Amino acid sequence: MADADTATAADERTVRLQVAAARQEESGQGIARMPRSAFQALGITEGDTVEITGKRATVAIAMAAYDEDQSLDVIRLDGLQRGNAEVGSGEHVHVTAAQSRPATRVVFAPAQREMRLQGPAQALKRNFFRKPLTAGDLVATTGQQPVQNMPPEVRRMFNSPAYALTQIRLSVVSTTPKGIVHIDEDTEVELRAEFEAPRDARAVVNYDDVGGIDDTIQQLREMVELPLRYPELFTRLGVDPPKGVLLHGPPGTGKTRLAQAVANESDANFFTINGPEIMGSGYGESEKRLREVFEEATRSAPAIVFIDEIDSIAPKRDKVPGEAEKRLVAQLLTLMDGLEARSNLVVIAATNRPDAIDEALRRPGRFDREIVIGVPDEKGRREILGIHTRGMPLGDKVDLTELAKATYGFVGADIAALAREAAIDAVRRIMPKIDLDERTIPPEVLDELCVTREDFLSALKR
Ligand code: ADP
């Protein structure tokens, strides 16, 4: 009796904490870092399950905060967890102690298109063993995703598109019983073949997926996420949020990925316009297409329109020979001016040639904010390496700090390619052990799959 009473009392204890982003390397592990004071208040210890409630409730394993966070009332959550709790960084959640029950059955579905798991149920069971889960959540695991530009010999070996190792995201479709559960020896685990559109777009790209540009993320959050999330804040202050932000930096530094992450983290719809592509349309078509995207985005606000390579649609008008280009610049200006200040729509444009775009675009009320994204430094490269090797089984000798030093001058896209190349080498090594007539790879062979220091070093030489 006394026990039951204590349990009830404990269940009612709640702490309110402010959400901050998890460290990149811990993203996807399902843990929540909280200060010691919160553990005491909840009467729990490290490794216990907690329920975290924002606009929605999710579960996590409680871990101690980093030393520098101990005095702050902060809970660190990764992008998927923020999506699961439906909160943004800086907002508050309520945390309570929770108990998970063993599940008799758990059903997962891929939350990303073009994704395949090998030896699915076994691998999932192992990855999620004893971790708390709840239906509707998005979770991350190791899996295999098709790789573009596969060397033909590897593709041939696979008989189907080849897959390299990377972290993948899954939806927890249902659990029996309902509520908070965990997988144990007796749980039946099913992985649906069909893609299930995730409830939250953070499954696809979120802030954890862009590395080495924390300052930029912060700036863009203030300029874009804040006004999209809390338009009333700006109305109240009587200031107009920015309509247009210009991102400039070399190709492959993550501009597109960042714009998409901001849209997803702001719960905004995302529309892309590709400069060179839209230029290629027929007479009058380009302007029409531009207008259509703006109309559609306005209807689906809050929204972000992302214009990639804006220099190709809005070059300096005195430098362009054709009428078509001039009309397109004019159309874009009209559309920007026509946007109501409080339409809850932000246009983000990217270019690597900021000096090549028409100056009229940079006047107040148009693209009047600028953010520069540079080539990452060593620390940034280390972070990006962490992102692109997330979910990869790495050999003991792999040292990401060493690789960060060795990749001077690399941008994010180069680092992504390096990680992909190294993974392909690892796959190539296990190929002889695979019976190509079999549709699936035996789990013991997959267990051997490991990307080594040599794989990275030889990929570097290419
Ligand atoms: P940009 O728009 O600046 O040309 P993208 O966002 O299209 O660059 O980047 C291309 C790819 O390179 C991304 O999909 C991602 O895999 C990788 N990448 C680039 N920058 C970063 C970054 N800062 N962090 C993580 N990955 C990155």
Residues whose N, C-alpha, C, O or C-beta is under 5 A from the ligand:
A	BS01	ADP	D209 V210 G211 P250 P251 G252 T253 G254 K255 T256 R257 I384 I387 G412 A413 A416
